[in-house]
Amino acid sequence: MQRTLSREKSSQLLKALSDPIRLDVINALADGERCVCDLTRDLKLAQSKLSFHLKVLRNADLVNDRKSGRWIFYRLNADTIGELQAWIGSLAINCRQAAPTQHCLDAAITTES
């Protein structure tokens, strides 16, 4: 089965998504681009704490930012979300399929001889 993400990239994405605050940020951005001031207010976070979590999400390429005047707007990175979706989907393809047993049977016969 072809993996759509490298081990390093999938690890980085899963680590970025493992924090409840970052999941709250992702969910807040699910409806579209938001100003950092709105995120601070809606998530009830100090700006410094939100900035730390946004940096982690940016470094994982999960969010993009855009400056407009003195405001910074954040949005989900659709390309990275799509790559993550495809990777998780590729894991689900064979997850209910039983493992082939012939190799195990051959190994058991060899060790019994």
Secondary structure, 3 states (H helix, E strand, C coil): CCCCCCHHHHHHHHHHHCCHHHHHHHHHHCCCCEEHHHHHHHHCCCHHHHHHHHHHHHHCCCEEEEEECCEEEEEECHHHHHHHHHHHHHHHCCCCCCCCCHHHHHHHHHHHC
